[in-house]
Amino acid sequence: MLNNKIKRGYKDLETIVHTDQGIIYSSVSFNNTFDSHNITKSMSTTGTPTNNPVIESKNGWIKKEMYIDFGINNYKTVKHYIDDIIYDNNYRPSYALNYKTLIEYRTQLGFK
């Protein structure tokens, strides 16, 4: 994420990363990276996912879809899956689109 931010010319723009309270936050180098690249940490308070309900909901559905629906459980596959959701969107079928991908749905409607 950091490499993409720099490559796209957004190095000086503020970025917000929202996550749960994981063990990674005890890492000094992890926290120094945030501080030196204009990244704001956003964490939910334990037991209160309502701190940022939009992100919490999105994180929850991605986890459910990856682990329960698709059985994805290794880092290389998870990274590939997330990249497809964010950048490509050719991989993820949507329930709301009758289990078609966004590209399949738009093509069916006549968009190219």
Sine and cosine of phi, psi and omega as CSV:
sin_phi,cos_phi,sin_psi,cos_psi,sin_omega,cos_omega
0.00,0.00,-0.68,0.74,-0.02,-1.00
-0.91,0.41,-0.68,0.74,0.04,-1.00
-0.88,0.48,-0.66,0.75,0.03,-1.00
-0.91,0.42,-0.63,0.78,0.02,-1.00
-0.87,0.49,-0.71,0.70,-0.01,-1.00
-0.93,0.36,-0.71,0.70,-0.03,-1.00
-0.87,0.50,-0.60,0.80,-0.04,-1.00
-0.99,0.13,-0.01,1.00,0.04,-1.00
1.00,0.07,0.31,0.95,-0.03,-1.00
-0.98,-0.21,0.32,0.95,-0.11,-0.99
-0.80,0.60,-0.65,0.76,-0.08,-1.00
-1.00,0.00,-0.11,0.99,0.02,-1.00
-0.99,0.15,0.58,-0.82,0.01,-1.00
-0.93,0.36,0.66,-0.75,0.07,-1.00
-0.84,-0.55,0.64,-0.77,0.04,-1.00
-0.91,-0.41,0.81,-0.59,0.06,-1.00
-0.92,-0.39,0.89,-0.46,0.00,-1.00
-0.96,-0.27,0.72,-0.69,0.00,-1.00
-0.41,-0.91,0.06,-1.00,0.08,-1.00
-0.99,0.14,0.02,-1.00,-0.02,-1.00
-1.00,0.03,1.00,0.04,-0.03,-1.00
-0.99,-0.12,0.16,-0.99,-0.01,-1.00
-0.91,0.42,-0.38,0.92,-0.04,-1.00
-0.85,0.52,-0.46,0.89,-0.04,-1.00
-0.94,0.33,-0.17,0.99,0.08,-1.00
-1.00,0.08,-0.10,1.00,0.01,-1.00
-0.98,0.17,0.83,-0.56,0.00,-1.00
-0.90,0.43,-0.70,0.72,-0.03,-1.00
-0.91,0.41,-0.60,0.80,0.05,-1.00
-0.88,0.48,-0.74,0.67,0.00,-1.00
-0.92,0.39,-0.59,0.81,0.05,-1.00
-0.90,0.43,-0.59,0.81,0.04,-1.00
-0.88,0.47,-0.69,0.72,0.03,-1.00
-0.87,0.49,-0.73,0.68,-0.08,-1.00
-0.92,0.39,-0.56,0.83,-0.08,-1.00
-1.00,0.04,-0.06,1.00,-0.02,-1.00
-0.81,-0.59,0.40,0.91,0.07,-1.00
0.83,0.56,0.74,0.67,0.02,-1.00
-0.91,-0.42,0.81,-0.58,0.02,-1.00
-1.00,-0.09,0.75,-0.66,0.04,-1.00
-1.00,0.06,0.71,-0.70,0.06,-1.00
-0.79,-0.62,0.88,-0.48,-0.02,-1.00
-0.80,-0.60,0.60,-0.80,0.12,-0.99
-0.96,0.27,0.57,-0.82,0.14,-0.99
-0.95,0.31,0.61,-0.79,-0.03,-1.00
-0.79,0.62,0.81,-0.59,0.05,-1.00
0.98,0.18,0.09,1.00,0.01,-1.00
-0.75,-0.66,0.98,0.21,0.02,-1.00
-0.92,0.39,-0.10,1.00,0.00,-1.00
-0.97,0.24,-0.07,1.00,0.06,-1.00
-0.87,0.50,-0.61,0.79,0.04,-1.00
-0.57,-0.82,0.98,0.22,-0.16,-0.99
-0.90,0.43,-0.52,0.86,-0.01,-1.00
-0.91,0.41,-0.77,0.64,-0.01,-1.00
-0.93,0.38,-0.67,0.74,0.01,-1.00
-0.86,0.50,-0.66,0.75,0.03,-1.00
-0.90,0.43,-0.72,0.69,0.01,-1.00
-0.88,0.47,-0.73,0.69,0.03,-1.00
-0.86,0.51,-0.67,0.74,0.00,-1.00
-0.89,0.46,-0.68,0.73,-0.02,-1.00
-0.96,0.29,-0.55,0.83,0.07,-1.00
-0.90,0.44,-0.72,0.70,0.01,-1.00
-0.88,0.48,-0.72,0.69,-0.01,-1.00
-0.87,0.48,-0.73,0.68,-0.04,-1.00
-0.90,0.44,-0.68,0.73,-0.03,-1.00
-0.92,0.38,-0.76,0.65,-0.12,-0.99
-0.99,0.12,-0.67,0.74,-0.08,-1.00
-1.00,0.05,-0.78,0.62,-0.09,-1.00
-0.97,0.25,-0.63,0.78,-0.11,-0.99
-0.92,-0.40,-0.13,0.99,0.05,-1.00
0.90,0.43,0.48,0.88,0.00,-1.00
-0.99,0.13,0.78,-0.62,-0.04,-1.00
-0.53,-0.84,0.30,0.95,0.10,-1.00
-0.81,-0.58,0.43,-0.90,-0.14,-0.99
-0.85,0.52,-0.71,0.70,-0.05,-1.00
-0.87,0.48,-0.68,0.73,0.01,-1.00
-0.94,0.34,-0.66,0.75,0.00,-1.00
-0.88,0.47,-0.72,0.70,0.01,-1.00
-0.87,0.49,-0.70,0.71,0.01,-1.00
-0.88,0.47,-0.69,0.73,0.00,-1.00
-0.88,0.48,-0.74,0.67,0.00,-1.00
-0.89,0.45,-0.68,0.74,0.05,-1.00
-0.86,0.52,-0.66,0.76,0.03,-1.00
-0.90,0.43,-0.64,0.77,0.01,-1.00
-0.91,0.41,-0.71,0.70,-0.12,-0.99
-0.98,0.18,-0.73,0.69,-0.18,-0.98
-0.99,-0.17,-0.54,0.84,-0.17,-0.99
-0.93,-0.36,-0.74,0.68,0.00,-1.00
0.86,0.51,0.44,0.90,0.09,-1.00
-1.00,-0.03,-0.28,0.96,-0.16,-0.99
-1.00,-0.01,-0.64,0.77,-0.21,-0.98
-1.00,0.06,0.94,-0.33,0.12,-0.99
-0.96,0.29,0.53,-0.85,-0.05,-1.00
-0.92,-0.40,0.71,-0.70,0.07,-1.00
-0.86,0.52,-0.69,0.73,-0.04,-1.00
-0.90,0.43,-0.36,0.93,0.02,-1.00
-0.97,-0.26,0.45,0.89,-0.01,-1.00
0.85,0.52,0.68,0.73,0.03,-1.00
0.87,0.49,0.54,0.84,0.16,-0.99
-0.97,-0.23,0.41,-0.91,0.13,-0.99
-0.97,0.23,0.25,-0.97,0.02,-1.00
-0.86,0.51,-0.65,0.76,0.00,-1.00
-0.91,0.42,-0.70,0.71,0.03,-1.00
-0.88,0.48,-0.67,0.75,-0.02,-1.00
-0.91,0.42,-0.73,0.68,0.00,-1.00
-0.91,0.42,-0.61,0.80,0.03,-1.00
-0.91,0.42,-0.67,0.74,0.03,-1.00
-0.88,0.48,-0.52,0.85,0.03,-1.00
-0.99,0.13,-0.08,1.00,0.05,-1.00
0.99,-0.17,0.06,1.00,0.05,-1.00
-1.00,0.10,0.50,-0.87,0.03,-1.00
-0.93,-0.36,0.00,0.00,0.00,0.00
